[in-house]
Amino acid sequence: LTDFYASPECTPSRAMMLTGRLNLKTGLQDSVIHGTEPRGLPTGETLLPQILKETYGYTTSAIGKWHLGFYNESFIPTSRGFETYTGYFGDQEHYLTHKYDRTQEDANADSHYFYDFIRTKPDNTFELIAEVEGIANVSSAEVFCNEAERLLEANKDAGAPMFLYMAWQNVHGPLDMVTPEWLKNNVDSDTIATLHNVPMHSRRHFAALTLQIDKSIEMLYMHVEKTIGLENTLFLYASDNGGCKDAGGYNTPLRGGKHFLYEGGVRVPAFISGKILPETAAGSTYKPIFHVSDWLPTMFGLIDDSTGDDYSSVVGMGALDGANHWSQLKQAATVGYSEGARDEIILNIDRWHTPDCISGDDDEYCTENLEPTGFSRGAVIRGEFKFILNEYENSWFAPETETEWDSTGEADFSSTGRAIQDCTQDYSNPIRSKLFNITADPYEQNNLLTDLPEVASEFQKYLEEKEVSKPAWQPSFPAEASGVWEKSSHYLVPWCELECKGTHLSEGGETWAARS
């Protein structure tokens, strides 16, 4: 898929993929969800696994990163249609230790950390598994592959179709280096030598983690082949946002990166593979624009094509924002850019300011409430044009050359004592609007705002008048959350009543720690 678009951040992309609805309708357009916030993907939203299980009889399992809220158990995967879940609830964890901490914890004996690795079931019974043999000090990619193999083996004679959602950790920060042992056992010596010669420390780690996910997907493919078979299996793959230069990821030659609405932040790699595709589509390139919210209706298009059903009759399908591309995908080799299932993508619209909050001795307090900014920040693609409204200026970034790189003198695979961090958000740049002919200028080099003021004005009016839900942002309560996590053997688990809204659990109140 040459023109696949996601959100510039991970939580919103995951929400749109699983609901088929735009975040400006679910309140998740403003920022990612933090573990100490009492919010999540609204429980009123029906998710893809719920429909697949209840309407089509699928078995449903999730593996990997969740990042759609877990403050209350109503928001965790096994409360949202998945029958099993193994992975981590938050935005990141260390690849080997499975600890949630933004520093390499063993560099500081007093570092405050929590594990974030768990297995849950529909009745919300659970296992805290970061320290279990076979998982402790084993990379998440290997753990996820092993779990997928177990599920595929269990499902091969089940007589029911299967939906397996795998949200890989690679290549998100913190960029812990892949172990030399894994590289030696899985990568040829020439590739390892090339890896050694990557000059940037962060880029080298990023490259190693990319090698690991490539190998992991190959292993997953082999597990599918020997269990449920390839004949009726479809593989869908996509990134959730653009790469971040601060953490080894570059989107060259696209402009910008993670957090921002330029192409480098939202136009991401994606592909579809499987023998269920017609032979005429195999090896072809799909040129029309495709949005992350389109996965859900496109999957249902495939199911209907195979079964003769009509997904439009399923409750809630009329509220979808996603488009069904299945009929076009079957003819991908002959479908042009303007002949797809949609001619417009609203990339985002946000009109609120997230407050500056400070962690105090007890819980977080904010200097102000969530307030309207007085203007819209967003972007839309329609036809040949892309219009960006009130976005922070972004440039083009490329990895540093060996000459540019100021070497630290470290051995290639030595521990720095500190992991490479995730992407930072630089909001010090000026805010500007831009208009591009995105088909002729995919690198966003030629701003047409002054050349085509009428076109820009029309887009601006469209974004400013579009109805948008207020963000579901909530202030964080780290003291409350960490208090429950400490009682749960230092694991991230649900920590608050459903309607807590910052109200602390009473002493002696039931928590996951008490029920574990």
ZIRABEL-V172146 format. One record per backbone hydrogen bond with DSSP energy under -1.0 kcal/mol. CO is the residue of the C=O (numbers start at 0). NH is the residue of the N-H. E is the energy in kcal/mol with one decimal. If there is no record, write none. Layout:
# ZIRABEL-V172146
co=<CO,CO>
nh=<NH,NH>
e=<E,E>
This chain:
# ZIRABEL-V172146
co=<2,3,4,7,8,9,10,11,12,13,14,15,17,19,19,21,22,22,23,26,33,35,36,41,46,47,48,49,50,50,51,58,59,60,61,62,63,67,70,70,71,75,76,76,83,84,85,86,87,88,93,95,97,98,99,102,103,104,107,113,114,116,117,118,119,120,124,126,128,131,131,134,138,139,140,141,142,143,144,145,146,147,148,149,150,154,160,162,164,166,168,173,178,179,180,181,182,187,188,189,190,191,192,194,199,200,201,202,203,204,205,206,207,208,209,210,211,212,213,214,215,216,217,218,219,220,221,223,229,234,236,242,243,243,250,254,256,261,261,262,264,265,268,270,272,273,277,280,285,289,290,291,293,294,295,296,297,298,299,300,301,302,303,309,310,313,315,316,324,325,327,328,330,335,342,344,347,349,350,352,355,357,362,364,370,376,377,378,378,379,380,381,383,384,385,386,387,388,390,394,400,404,410,419,429,431,433,434,435,435,436,440,447,451,452,453,454,455,456,457,458,459,460,476,477,478,479,480,481,482,484,484,489,496,499,505,510,511>
nh=<289,267,291,258,12,13,14,15,16,17,18,19,47,320,321,24,26,27,468,471,36,476,38,44,50,51,52,53,54,55,57,162,82,164,85,166,87,40,494,495,74,78,79,81,61,119,63,117,65,66,97,136,115,93,113,104,106,107,110,99,491,128,86,126,84,123,120,118,131,134,135,137,142,143,144,145,146,147,148,149,150,151,152,153,154,157,58,60,62,64,171,175,182,183,184,185,186,191,192,193,194,195,196,197,203,204,205,206,207,208,209,210,211,212,213,214,215,216,217,218,219,220,221,222,223,224,225,228,232,272,270,257,246,248,253,263,259,264,265,266,241,5,238,236,234,276,280,283,1,4,293,294,297,298,299,300,301,302,303,304,305,306,307,312,313,316,318,319,328,329,330,331,333,338,382,380,378,376,372,370,366,364,359,357,352,349,388,346,347,386,344,384,437,381,435,379,433,377,431,255,404,406,413,174,392,390,387,447,385,437,440,443,451,455,456,457,458,459,460,461,462,463,464,480,481,482,483,484,485,486,489,490,114,499,502,508,514,515>
e=<-2.3,-1.7,-1.9,-2.5,-1.2,-2.3,-2.2,-2.3,-2.3,-2.0,-1.4,-2.4,-2.5,-2.7,-1.9,-1.6,-1.5,-1.1,-3.4,-2.9,-2.2,-2.5,-1.9,-1.8,-1.7,-2.5,-2.3,-2.7,-2.5,-1.0,-2.5,-2.7,-2.4,-2.7,-1.6,-3.1,-1.2,-2.4,-1.7,-2.5,-2.3,-2.3,-1.8,-1.8,-2.2,-2.1,-2.6,-2.7,-2.0,-2.2,-1.7,-1.4,-2.7,-2.3,-1.0,-1.2,-2.4,-1.6,-2.3,-4.5,-2.7,-1.2,-2.3,-2.4,-1.6,-2.7,-1.7,-2.3,-1.5,-2.2,-2.9,-2.0,-2.2,-3.0,-2.0,-2.3,-2.3,-2.4,-2.5,-2.0,-2.3,-2.8,-2.3,-2.1,-1.5,-1.8,-2.6,-2.1,-2.8,-2.5,-2.7,-2.4,-2.0,-2.6,-1.9,-1.3,-2.6,-2.0,-2.3,-2.1,-2.4,-2.2,-1.1,-1.5,-2.4,-2.0,-2.4,-2.5,-2.1,-2.4,-1.8,-2.2,-1.8,-2.0,-2.3,-2.1,-2.2,-2.4,-1.9,-2.2,-2.4,-2.4,-2.0,-2.3,-2.5,-2.3,-1.8,-2.7,-1.5,-2.4,-2.2,-1.7,-1.6,-2.6,-2.7,-3.0,-1.8,-2.1,-1.1,-2.8,-2.1,-2.7,-1.9,-2.5,-3.6,-1.6,-1.6,-1.9,-2.1,-2.9,-2.4,-1.1,-2.1,-2.5,-1.9,-1.9,-1.8,-2.3,-2.8,-2.1,-1.8,-2.2,-3.0,-1.8,-2.0,-2.1,-1.6,-1.4,-2.8,-1.8,-1.1,-1.7,-2.2,-1.8,-2.0,-2.7,-1.8,-2.4,-2.2,-1.1,-2.0,-2.6,-1.1,-2.9,-3.1,-2.4,-3.1,-1.8,-1.2,-2.7,-2.4,-2.1,-1.4,-2.5,-2.8,-2.1,-2.5,-1.9,-2.9,-2.9,-2.0,-1.2,-1.4,-1.9,-2.7,-2.5,-3.0,-3.6,-2.5,-1.2,-2.6,-1.9,-2.7,-2.1,-2.5,-2.0,-2.1,-2.6,-2.3,-2.0,-2.5,-2.5,-1.8,-2.4,-2.8,-1.7,-1.5,-2.4,-2.6,-1.1,-1.6,-1.1,-3.8,-1.9,-2.8,-2.5,-1.4,-1.0>
